[in-house]
């Protein structure tokens, strides 16, 4: 939901803030007051094209910003672009400088227009004169039809991903086959060189440790024997001293029990010294000062170092490299069988995709007939006389396959009797297209389709929806907007009191002159102020008591 929209030094707006609410938000005001400018400001925040002409005369820059409530789809987009999303709101901001440069911020973090465009479908859908065609492309038409029919594309998407993955593996193997054949000789040599070394994991570390011992064998032997003598063997050893001290302390403890613990500690220390001395003696006896063994270790390390320079930093890396080479050689040897298996996987996945896509196409055609009939009735209740069709065009060739099936959805309309049906996007009038979009949205979101899923969380914006209508048709538009606003937030710019009477939140956009400059301001209307504005829309510049009573009755009737 759009919570707040603000603009500073934007076109004729000096400084304006509008706080919107759930339901139907309507913007009214005199022609030229700047109502559509606000819609254009929102379009700019959703990735629209900026221009230095938008900067208010005399200002350095224009600033537009808005606050939306977050939703899972928008959060996924932010995560994809590495933008933090904390709390329940998303803040969008654009600055347009008079020199033509600009800046974009999302949640107070620097961003790009591409981020705004990615977020737009998750936040709002604009049906303004300048935005409708771009926002209702074939993908949106397909999404709307699937939503109306309560159709899921999950099965098709899953089968498409499986087929695409299998196809990619097959193509990779076929394209790389010549390169692999050229590499067979090299792989064979590498496998033989690594295999003949009979490497063991961690072998290089063990041999380095053994080499250090062999190189320093004499020093290590002398140090071990010297320590053994000092601790145990010599007449002045630590063990001899401890034995003598223990006898003396035991004699003291015989008369003074407080020294019993000291005697135990000396006995424990004597045992520890004995264990260490034994370990040192055994270590000295195991030291092998063999020059032959040292030569063997050095030769083995030289082989390992040569292999590590070629195939990896450690023995484990070299072993892993050898395993990969063996796998590649096995693939070459088993090429025919592997290709056969991959082709079978591709064919099976393709058949599963065809089955899922045919089923989805059938359901779409059924839903398309129902939507076309319902939408045509809705459109014709809005002062139009049209024929409407939803075409489901299936292309079973693999080039047309996608994650949403093989259908292209095209909404077609004939706005005058005798004219052929044409794509909806060929409608010349933006007002007509806005009314068609309103009718479609009401058909899908307004409750007529019992099979549809939960409401789309996006805000819907309609501008100039009331061009060329009045009377009962205008009241029908108001009723449809009200129906739609029960499940989604709706913003609408209108010139008609019959529509304005249905507002949940009414905003007046007007102009004022201060110090020789024109400023546009936005005011939320309630109570008598709202009645007065609708009376002005009814009677024009002069508001009478009769028009006030008429306006009050219109508001009462809308409820």
N, C-alpha and C positions, 0 to 999 in steps of 0.2 A: 504494500500500500504506500502511496505517496503521502508523506507526512507534512513536508514543508517545501516550499519553493521560494527562492529569493533572487532578486536581481538588483545590481547596482551599476549605474551609468551604462545601461543597456538600452540602445535605441532611444526612445523618448522617456524611458523610466529612469528616474533619479535614484530612488531607493524604494524597493517594494518587497514586502514579505507576505506570503499567503500560507496559512496553516490549514491543511485539508483534513477531512475526516472520512470515516467509512461511508459507504452508500453513494448517493448521487450528489456530486459537487457541480454547481452550475455557475458560470461566469457571464454576467450581463453588463451592459453599458452602451453608451452612444457609439455610433459608427465612428471608427478612427480613434477610439479611446485607448486602444492597445490590447484588446482581449486576445487576439491571435498572436500578438507578440509574446505573451506568456507561454502559449503553446509552442511557439518557435524556440523559446528559451529552454523548455523541457526537451525539445527535439535536439537541441545543441548538447544537452547533458547526456543524451543517449547516443552520441556519436555523430550528430549532424555536422555539416560543413560550416566552418566559421569564416567570418570576414571582418576586416577592420572597419567596414561600414557600420557594423553593429555597435561600435563604441560611441557613446553619447558625445556630441560636439563639445570640445573643450576639456574632455577627460583623457587621462593617460591610458586607462584600460577599462574594459567592462568585465564584470564578474557575475556569473550565474552559478547558483548552487542549489542542491536539493537534498532531502533526506528521505530515503525509502526504508520501509521495514524489510528485514532480510527474509530469505527463503532458501531451501536447500539447493535449488538450481543456481541461484546467485552466489552462494557460498562456494559451490564447486568451481565456478568461473574464477572467483577471487583466488582460490587455492591454486588453480592452474597457472595463474599469472604471478603467484608468490606475494599476494597482498593479504595482510592480516585482516581477519574479520572477527572482531570481538564485540560482544553485546548483541543487540537485536536490531541494529540500524546500519544502513550503508549510506555514506555521505559522498556525494559526487560534486565536483567543483571544476569550473573552467574559467580561465582568465584569458581575455582577448585584448591584446595591446594595440594601440593606434598604429604602430609600425608593421602590423600584420602578423607578429609572432603571438604565440599562445602557450599556455601551460594547462595541464590536466592533473587533478588530484582525486584519488579514491581513498576514502577513510584517512584523509590527511597525509597520504603517501603519494609521491610522484608517480604518475602513470601515463598512459598514452590513449589516444583516441580509439585505438584498437580494443583496449580494455572496455571502454564505454560501449562500443558496438557489440562486444561479446556479452556484456551485461544486459543490454537493452531488451532482448527477447524474454529475459527472466523477470524484468521489472515492469515494463509498460509496453503497450501497443498503441501507437499513435495513428489515428485516422484523420489526419489534417490534410489540407489542400496539397501541401508539399511532401507529405510523408506516406500517404496511404499506399501508393504503388509499391514502394520499396519494402514496406513492412508486411505486405500480404503476398509474398512470392509463392512459388509452387510448394515449397516445403511447408509454409504456414497453412496452405490450403489442404495439404495432406494431413497435417497434424489436426486441423479442425474437423475434417471428415472422420478420422480415426477416433477422435474424442467423442463426436456425436454418436458413432456406432459402438462406443465402448470397446474398441479394438486394440489389442496389444500387439506390438511388433517384436516382442521379446524373443519368440521362437524363431522368427525370420532372421533377426539380428544374430542370434546364436549360430544358426546354420550358415549364415553368410560368413561369419568370422571363421568358422571351422573350414568351410570351402576355401576361403581366401588364404588361410594359413597353409593348408595342404597344397594349394596351387603354387604358392610362393616357394615352398620347399622343393617341389618338382622342378619349377623353372630355375631355381638356384642350382640344382644338381645338373640339369641339362646345359645351362649356360657355362657352368664351371667345369664341364667334363673334359674339354680340350686342355684347359689349364692343369687339371688333375693328371691327365695322361703324361703331360710334359714333366710333371713333378715326380712321377713314379720312381725314376732313377735316383733322384736326390733323396726321396723318402726311404728307398730301399737301403741306400748307403747309411743314412742317419740311423735307421732302425738297427742295422748290423753293428755300427760303431757303438751305439748305446747298449745294445743287447750283449755284445761280447765283453763288456766291462763288468757285467753281473753286479751292478750297484745295489747297495743296501741303504735303506733310509737312515739318515744320520751318520753314515759311515765316515764322511769327511771330518766331522767333529770328533768322533772317537779316535781316528788316526792322528789328528793334530795333537790331541792330548797325549797319545802314546809317544809321538815324536818328541814332544817336549821332555818327557821322562827319559827317553833314550839319549838325547843330546846332553842332558845334564845328569846322567846316571851316577858319575863319580861324586859330584857335589851332593846329590840326594842321598847316596849311601853314607857318605861321611856325616852329613847332618843327622840322619836317622840314628846311626850308631852312637854319635856324640850325645844326642838327646837321651838315648837309652842308657848310656853309662851315667849321665848326670842324674837321671831319675832313679835308677835301680841298681846298676852293676857295680859301680865304683864304691870304694870304702867310705867315700864322703858323699854318697848319693842322697837324694831327697828321701828315698825310702828308708835308708839307714837312720837319718835324722828323725823321721817321723816315728820309727819303731822305738827309738830311745825316748822320745818325748812322750809316746803313748804309755810306756812303762811307768814313767814318772807321774803322769796325770792319773793313771789307774791306782797308784799307791796313795795319792792324795784323796781320790774318790773313796778309797777304802775307809778313810776316816771322816771325810766330808762329802756327803751325798750330793751336794750342789755341783760337783765336778763330774758327775756321771754322764751328763749330756755332752760335756767337752770331750770326754774320753770316747764316746760314741762317734763324735764328729771327726776326731783324729783317726779312729779306726776306719771310718768311711773314706777319708782322704787318702789313707794308705792303700786301700783297695783300689781307688780310682787311679792313683799313681801307678799301681801294678798293672792295671788294664792298659793304660796309655803306653807304658814301657813295653808290654807284650806286643801291642799293635805296631810300635816303631821297629821292634826287632823283626817281626814278621814281614813288614814292609821292606826293610833293608835286604832281607833274604830273597825277596821276590824280584828285586831290581835286576833287570837283564841288560847288561852293558854290551850286548852282542852287536858288533858293527854290521853283521849280515842282516840282522832284523831291522836295524836302522835304514839300511839301503833298500830293503823291501818296502818299508813304510814310505820312504821318500819317493820311490818309483810309483807306488800306488797313488800317492797324493798328486804326483805329476800327471798321471792319467786322468784323475778326477778333475784337476784344475783345467786341463785342456778341454774336457767335456763341459765344464761350467762356463768357460769363456764362450762356447758355441751355443749352449742350450739353456742356460739358466744360472742364477746366482748361487743356488744350493743344489745338493744331490737330489733332494726331493723335487726341485724344479726340473732337473734333467730327467728323472724317472717319469714325471708327468708328461714331459715333451715326448719321450719315447712311447708312452702309452697312446698319445694323440696321433703320432706317426703310424703306429700299428693300426689304429682305428681307420685312418685315411686309406692305408693300403688294403685293409679288409673291405672298405667301401668300393674301392676300384675293382677288387677281385669279385665282389658280390654285386657289381653294378647292375646287371640285368635283373636280378631278383629285387634289388632295392627300387629300381625304376618301376618294375611291375607293381610292387607294393604301393608305391607313391601314387601311381596312376589309379589304382583301385581305390585308394583313399580319396582322391580328388573326385572320382566318379560317384562314389557313395555320398560324399558331402554335397555334390551338385544335385544328386537326386533328392536328397533330404531338403535342400533349399527349394527345389522346384515344387515339391509337395507342399511345404509350408507357405510358399508364395502364392500358389494356386488357391489354397484355402483362404489366405488373407484377401486375395483379389475378389474372390466370390463374396466374401463378407462385405468388402468395400462397395461392390456394386449394389448389394442390397441396401446398405446404409446410404449410398449416393442417391438412390431413387427416393427414399424417404426424406432425406435432407432437402433435395431439390423441390419436392412438393411442398414441404413445410416452409422453406425459405421463400418460395415464390409467393405463397399466401401472405407471409409476413411483409415482404417487400411491397406488394400491391396494396397493403393497408397504409402505406406511407406515401400516398399521393403519386404513385408510379403505376404504370401498366406495362408489365414485363413478362417475358417468358424466361424461365431459369432452368439450368441444367448443370448437373455435376457429372463430368465425364471421367471415367476411370480407364486410362489408356495403358494396356499391358504390353510390355516389350520383353519377350522371353529370351532374347539374345543375351549372352553373358556380358556384353559391354554395358547393358542397362541394369545389371544386378547391383543392388546396394543393400545396406543394413536395414532399410525399411521396405524391401521387396523389389519388384520390377515394375511397379505402377507409377505413372505420372498422373497427378490429379489436376484437372483444369475446370474451374468454375466458369460457365458460359452464360451469357445473358443477351437478350434482345430487348432494348428499351423502348422500341416503337413497333407497332403492328406492321407485319410484312417484312421486317428486317431479319436477316439471318442471325443465328446465335454467334456471338463473338466472345473471346476470352474476357473475363471480368475486368482485367487490367486495361482493356481497350476503351473503357468508358471515359468519355472526354470530361464530364463534369465531376469535379471533386465532391460537390455536395451530393450528387447521386450516388457516388461510390461510398461515401460515408454512410448514407442511409442503407445501402445494401449491406455494408459491414455491420451496421446496427442490427438489421433484421437477421443476418446470419448468426451473430453473437447471441441474440435472444433465442433463436431456434436451438442453439447448442447449449447455452448456459442457463436459459430461463426456465428449465424444468420440463420442456416438452419431451426430451429424450430420457427415458427412464433408465437406459443402459449406460449412460455416461458416467465417467468417474467423477471424483471430487472437483471442486471449482479450481480453476487456474488462478494462482495468486497474483497475476499481473494486474496493473492498473490500465484501464481502457480510457483513451482520450479521443473525443469527437469534436472536430472544429467545422463550422459552417455546415452543420448537418441539416439545417432548416431552410436552406436556400430553395425557393420556389414552392414552398408549401404554406399552409395556413389552415385555420378553422379546425375541422375534425381530424384532418391529417396531422396537424401539429400536435393535437392532443394525443393521437395514437403514438407519435414519436415519443412524447413525454412518458406515456404509459410503458412503452417498451424500454426506455432508459431506466425507469423506475424498477421494472421487472429484472433487468440485467444487474442493477446495482444491489440486488438482494444477495448475490453471490460474489460480486466483484466490485471494487471501487471504480467509479466512473466519473470522469471529468468531461464537461461539455460546455462549449461556447455557444450561446444562443441569443437570438434577437426576438424570440417569440415568448409572450407571457404564458401561453398555454403550456410550453415546456418548462419555463422557469418556475411555475407553480408547483412542480413535482420535486423540487430540490430538498435534499436533506441538509445541505449546506449551501448558502447563496452568497456569492461574492460580487461586489460592484466594482467595476473598473471605470474610473473617470479621470478627466484631465483638470489641472489647475494651473493658473499662471502666477508665478512668484518672481518678482524682480526681473520681469521681462523674459522669463524662461518658462516653457511649458513642462509640467511634470505629470506623470501618470501615477496614480495611487490605487491601492487595492483595499477594500473594506469588506469585512464580513457583515452581512445584514441579518437582523433578527427582528421579530415583532413588527412594530409599525413601520420601521425603516424598510423592511422587506416588502410589506404591503404597498408602501409608497412607490418602490421601484417597479413592482409589477404593474401598478396603476399607471406609472409613466410609460411603460411599454405598451399598455393598452391604448392610452389616450394621446400620447405624444408629449409635447413640451408642457401643456397646461393640464395639471392634475385636478380633477374635479371630485366632489364627494361621491358622485355616481361611479366614477372609475375606481375610487377607493373601495366602495362597496363591492363592485364587480371583482376587483383583485382579491379581496378577502374571501369572497365566495369561491373563486377559483382555487385558492389555497386550501380551503376547507374541503372542496370536492376532491382534490388530489389525494387527500388522506383516506 
